[in-house]
């Protein structure tokens, strides 16, 4: 069974996308596809609550788009979990 997962880096830079992709590729099942993306705009880190608020809408749009595109799961790749509760509210299948 093939699984598709969208890993969302909730920051406005793609500098971490490739290293994360490489780590995931070493650990995932062969039949699992993981796409790693970052936001097209936003802060370079989330060290402040204000920065978390700035990325919230874009994170939620990314999660909702993943659901519409048929992904099996979306991961918000940040231990702060920006938008996690809200994402659970707006999705039905993820």
C-alpha positions as CSV (number, residue, x, y, z in Angstrom):
1,X,0.0,0.0,0.0
2,X,1.4,3.4,-1.0
3,X,1.1,6.2,1.5
4,X,1.6,9.9,0.7
5,X,2.7,12.2,3.4
6,X,3.3,16.0,3.2
7,X,5.9,17.3,5.6
8,X,5.4,21.0,6.1
9,X,8.3,23.1,7.4
10,X,6.4,26.0,8.9
11,X,9.0,28.6,8.1
12,X,9.7,30.9,5.2
13,X,12.9,29.3,3.9
14,X,13.6,26.0,2.2
15,X,17.1,25.7,3.6
16,X,16.1,22.7,5.8
17,X,13.9,20.9,3.2
18,X,16.7,18.8,1.6
19,X,18.3,17.7,4.9
20,X,14.9,16.7,6.3
21,X,14.0,14.9,3.0
22,X,17.3,12.9,3.2
23,X,16.7,11.9,6.8
24,X,13.1,10.8,6.1
25,X,14.1,8.9,3.0
26,X,16.6,6.8,5.0
27,X,13.8,5.8,7.5
28,X,10.6,5.6,5.6
29,X,9.1,2.5,3.9
30,X,9.9,2.1,0.3
31,X,6.2,2.4,-0.7
32,X,5.8,5.6,1.2
33,X,6.2,9.0,-0.5
34,X,7.1,12.0,1.6
35,X,7.1,15.4,0.1
36,X,8.9,18.1,2.1
37,X,7.8,21.7,1.6
38,X,8.3,25.0,3.4
39,X,6.2,28.1,3.3
40,X,6.7,30.6,0.4
41,X,6.8,33.4,2.9
42,X,7.3,34.0,6.6
43,X,9.9,34.2,9.3
44,X,13.1,32.1,9.2
45,X,12.4,30.6,12.6
46,X,9.5,30.4,15.1
47,X,11.3,31.5,18.3
48,X,8.6,34.0,19.1
49,X,4.9,33.6,19.6
50,X,4.3,36.4,17.1
51,X,6.1,34.4,14.4
52,X,3.9,31.4,15.1
53,X,0.9,33.6,14.6
54,X,2.3,34.9,11.3
55,X,2.6,31.4,9.8
56,X,-0.7,30.0,11.0
57,X,-2.8,30.8,7.9
58,X,-0.2,29.4,5.5
59,X,0.2,26.2,7.6
60,X,-3.6,25.7,7.6
61,X,-3.8,26.3,3.8
62,X,-1.0,23.8,3.3
63,X,-2.7,21.1,5.4
64,X,-6.1,21.7,3.7
65,X,-4.4,21.5,0.3
66,X,-2.8,18.2,1.3
67,X,-6.2,16.8,2.1
68,X,-7.7,17.9,-1.2
69,X,-4.7,16.5,-3.1
70,X,-5.3,13.1,-1.5
71,X,-2.4,12.9,0.9
72,X,-2.8,10.3,3.7
73,X,-1.2,12.5,6.3
74,X,0.3,16.0,6.8
75,X,3.1,16.7,9.3
76,X,3.7,20.1,10.7
77,X,7.5,19.8,11.2
78,X,8.0,21.8,14.3
79,X,7.9,20.8,17.9
80,X,5.9,24.0,18.7
81,X,3.0,22.4,16.6
82,X,1.9,25.7,15.1
83,X,-1.7,25.2,13.9
84,X,-2.1,21.6,14.9
85,X,-5.3,22.1,16.8
86,X,-6.7,24.3,14.1
87,X,-5.7,21.8,11.4
88,X,-7.6,19.0,13.2
89,X,-10.7,21.2,13.1
90,X,-10.6,21.9,9.4
91,X,-9.7,18.4,8.1
92,X,-11.9,15.4,7.9
93,X,-9.6,12.7,6.5
94,X,-6.1,13.6,7.7
